[in-house]
Amino acid sequence: MNTLTKLLFLSLITTSIAFAQANKRPDLPPELKDTADAIRKAVESGEITHDEAKKQHEAMIKEFKEKVAANNNGDQVKKDPRILEKELLLAVKEGKISKDDARKKLDSLRKEMAKNGERKSPQRPQKPELSDDVKEKIAAVKGLEKTLHLEIKAEVEKLGKEASREEIKTAVETFKDSNKERFKEIKEAHDAIRENLEANRPEKPQRPELTDDLKEKVETLHAKRKEMHEAQKELHENLKDASQEDRKQMITAFKEQNKEKHEQIKEQAKVVKEEIRALVETEATRTSDL
């Protein structure tokens, strides 16, 4: 074999390998491997032809892609809600999605996660059912209030449409003074109903105690916020006697001087909030909104 023949032969092999690599099919998703194996075995056993196998394979891929697309556009493939929140907020900021649409997607995700037991939802104690006695007392008080209201309205109407505000006020005060006992009766009834409701109110669930480390972080955050607040108060005092031009310069200088502090407070508040959320949220306590 001469040199030219060898070169042509090597070139042909290299081209064949490159072509094979370029046309190599991508790996199937794990969910489809069993179906693909079943199609391959059907071909080997002679149950279906290669053309039929190709059509079944293409249909399988198409169906899988449609399911993935439906998941992505519908319930959002299972994802950490806080990551999804950041993505949605960024999309809102960039104008890719409206606030209402973002809120709907978050609500939908939360409901699905709660349904699957993947998200802690607040389980507040149920309000006790009002007894028949309390219901009767509430109805009686409402009746007394309605009667008094109608009587006051009648007294005001007697004055006529041309009555002044002072005349109306005097008439109402005179009516109240003449019916002190009735107003007192209503107040006492309200107090009795409130005491009854408070006595039968379920106890609030206790929140977990914050760790010493977390308490220290909260105190540090409060101290920094107080320091920033004091600086703002001082600025406001200085602005009172300043000219319009000086005010602009002072405000701009203040923002520049405290920009880094403001960002630090913002970031620290975010960290503290996340740690408190992770510690405090339980099945019986209020869940922080995303």
Stockholm file with secondary structure:
# STOCKHOLM 1.0

chainA/1-290         MNTLTKLLFLSLITTSIAFAQANKRPDLPPELKDTADAIRKAVESGEITHDEAKKQHEAMIKEFKEKVAANNNGDQVKKDPRILEKELLLAVKEGKISKDDARKKLDSLRKEMAKNGERKSPQRPQKPELSDDVKEKIAAVKGLEKTLHLEIKAEVEKLGKEASREEIKTAVETFKDSNKERFKEIKEAHDAIRENLEANRPEKPQRPELTDDLKEKVETLHAKRKEMHEAQKELHENLKDASQEDRKQMITAFKEQNKEKHEQIKEQAKVVKEEIRALVETEATRTSDL
#=GR chainA/1-290 SS CCHHHHHHHHHHHHHHHHHHHHTCCCCCCGGGHHHHHHHHHHHHTTSSCHHHHHHHHHHHHHHHHHHHHHHHHTTCCSCCHHHHHHHHHHHHHTTSSCHHHHHHHHHHHHHHHHHTTCSCCCCCCCCCCCCHHHHHHHHHHHHHHHHHHHHHHHHHHHTCTTCCHHHHHHHHHHHHHHTHHHHHHHHHHHHHHHHHHHHTCCCCCCCCCCCHHHHHHHHHHHHHHHHHHHHHHHHHHHHHTSCHHHHHHHHHHHHHHHHHHHHHHHHHHHHHHHHHHHHHCCTTSCCCCC
#=GC SS_cons         CCHHHHHHHHHHHHHHHHHHHHTCCCCCCGGGHHHHHHHHHHHHTTSSCHHHHHHHHHHHHHHHHHHHHHHHHTTCCSCCHHHHHHHHHHHHHTTSSCHHHHHHHHHHHHHHHHHTTCSCCCCCCCCCCCCHHHHHHHHHHHHHHHHHHHHHHHHHHHTCTTCCHHHHHHHHHHHHHHTHHHHHHHHHHHHHHHHHHHHTCCCCCCCCCCCHHHHHHHHHHHHHHHHHHHHHHHHHHHHHTSCHHHHHHHHHHHHHHHHHHHHHHHHHHHHHHHHHHHHHCCTTSCCCCC
//
